[in-house]
Amino acid sequence: MRVGLSYQARITVAGLLLALAVSASAFAQEGTVEEGKRKVRSKSAAIYPDLARRMYVSGKVKLEVVVSPEGNVRLSRILGGHPLLAKSAQEAVKGWKFEPAAEESTVLVEFTFRLNEG
């Protein structure tokens, strides 16, 4: 007796996994930086955590971000927000690049996590 999945079943499973990956990115949220501070050169969106999505958790996460003179994120500190969302926001901001400046600076970044209805 053969135990493995048929070719059609494997294609179906692969398609479902791809759809799941695409839908997870549809929930990814971007952050905003307070006005008048260093400009962001490049940023990556936070990934909506699966557990938070399944629990219908949404809201804002506020981070204090220390940016090096070269524009790299040196460290971030969570100021507020749901713990299920905060770690994802902190991971996303690690990859952000800011405009270079004469000295290190601190900026406030806010991520809004909103579930798409439908």
N, C-alpha and C positions, 0 to 999 in steps of 0.2 A: 504494500500500500504506500502510495506517495504522500508525503506530509507537506511538502513545500507549496507555496502559492503559485497559481497559474500566472502566465504572462499578463493576462488581462487584469488579474487581481493586483499584481505588482504595479502596473501602470496606474490603476485606480488609487492605490495607496500613495504612490509618488505624487499624483495630482492633488490628493487631499493634503499631503504634507506641504506642498508648494502653496496651496490656497491658504493654509493656516499661517505660513510664514508671511505671505502678503497681507493677510488680514491683521496680523500682529503689528506690522509696520504701519497699517492704516490708523492705528491707535497711537502711534508715536507722536509725542508732543514736543514743540520747540520752546526754547526759553527766550526771554527778553532781558535786556540789560537796561538799567536805569539811565535816564536821559543825562547828557552832559558828561558822561564818563568815557573811558576808552572805547573806541569802536572795535567791533568784532570783525575779524578778517574771514574766519571760517568757523562754522559751528555744526555740530551733529545733533540730531534730535534724540530725545530720551525715548527709550523703548518702554511702552506701557507694560508693566509686569503682568504676566499671565494671571497670577493669583489675584492681583488688584482688579483686573478686568472681570474675572469670574465672580468676585465679591462686589462688583459694581462700585468700587472705590474710585472717586474722582476728587479733584481739588487742585490747590496750588502748593508748590514747594518753593521756598525762598532760601537761597544760598548766598553766603558771603564768600567771594572768590578773591584770592590773592594772585595777582598777575605779575610775572617777572618783567623787567625792563625789555626783554626780547619779545614779550607777548605770549609767553607760555603760562598755563595755569600752574601755579606752584602748589597751592592747596585750596581746599574748599571746606566750608563749615556749614552744616545745616542749621538754618535759623528757625524754620517752621515747615510744617506740612506733615502729611500722613506718612508714617514709617514705611509702608509698602511702596510708596512712590518716591520717597526721598533718596533712597540709594540709587535708583535709576537716573534721577536728575544729576546726582553727584558723579556718577559714572560718565554721563554724557558730557558734562562740562569739562571733564579732564581732557577731552580731545579738542576743545575750542582753542582758537588762535586769535589773539588780539593784536592791534596795531602796536608797534614798538613805541616806547616812551623813555624819557630820561631816567625815570626811577620806577621802583615797584609801586603798584597801586592796588587798592581794594575796590571791588565793584560788587553791587548787589545784582543777582540774577534770579529771575522768577520763572518757573516752569508751570504751565497750566495743563493738567491732565483732564481731558474731557472724553467721556465715552460717546462714540457715535451712535445715534439712535437709528434703529432700523436694521 
